[in-house]
Amino acid sequence: MTPRLILDTHILLRWLLDPKRLSREQLKSLDRAMQRAEPVAISAMSLLEIAILAEDGRLEFKDGVGAFFAALESNPVFRLLPITPSIALEAGTLRVLRDPADRAIAATARVHRLRLVTSDRRIVESGVAPVIE
C-alpha cells in the first residue's frame, strides 16, 4: 500500500515522543492511516534534521539517535522517501519557503502527491502543498 500522508519532522517527533502535542485533526488523520494499515511517508531530510538536532544537544534519545533511526527503518508504519533529482528540482522552485528542509519536505509531498502533516505556519500559509494542520 502506498502512503497518502507525509510527516513534517516535528510531527514525526511529536507522534513518537509526545502525541499530546498533535492537533485533533493530525491525530485523526494518523489514526485513519493506521486503521487502513497504510504507511506514512518520511522525507530523508527529516533524518538529517533529527541528526543535527541530536548532535547540537537540542534533542535526546534514550538509546541514541542511531537506535532511533534503526527503529524507524525497521518499522513498517514508516516509508522513508529519498531526495531524488525531481524532488531537488521541485524544492528549488519553492522560493516562498526559505528553510531548505521545509523546501525538501514540501517538494517531496508535491512530487509524490501526498498530504503534508505539519504545524509549521510558514508551510501552511505558503499553500505549496496540501496540509493537515
BELPE-V344125 format. One record per backbone hydrogen bond with DSSP energy under -1.0 kcal/mol. NH is the residue of the N-H (numbers start at 0). CO is the residue of the C=O. If there is no record, write none. Layout:
BEGIN
nh=NH co=CO
nh=NH co=CO
END
This chain:
BEGIN
nh=5 co=114
nh=6 co=40
nh=7 co=116
nh=11 co=7
nh=12 co=8
nh=13 co=9
nh=14 co=10
nh=15 co=11
nh=16 co=12
nh=17 co=13
nh=20 co=17
nh=21 co=18
nh=26 co=22
nh=27 co=23
nh=28 co=24
nh=29 co=25
nh=30 co=26
nh=31 co=27
nh=32 co=28
nh=33 co=29
nh=34 co=30
nh=35 co=31
nh=36 co=33
nh=37 co=32
nh=39 co=76
nh=40 co=4
nh=41 co=78
nh=43 co=80
nh=45 co=42
nh=47 co=43
nh=48 co=44
nh=49 co=45
nh=50 co=46
nh=51 co=47
nh=52 co=48
nh=53 co=49
nh=54 co=50
nh=55 co=51
nh=56 co=53
nh=57 co=52
nh=63 co=60
nh=67 co=63
nh=68 co=64
nh=69 co=65
nh=70 co=66
nh=71 co=67
nh=72 co=68
nh=73 co=69
nh=77 co=74
nh=78 co=39
nh=80 co=41
nh=87 co=83
nh=88 co=84
nh=89 co=85
nh=90 co=86
nh=91 co=87
nh=92 co=89
nh=93 co=90
nh=94 co=92
nh=96 co=93
nh=102 co=98
nh=103 co=99
nh=104 co=100
nh=105 co=101
nh=106 co=102
nh=107 co=103
nh=108 co=104
nh=109 co=105
nh=110 co=106
nh=111 co=107
nh=113 co=108
nh=114 co=3
nh=115 co=129
nh=116 co=5
nh=117 co=131
nh=123 co=119
nh=124 co=120
nh=125 co=121
nh=126 co=122
nh=131 co=115
END
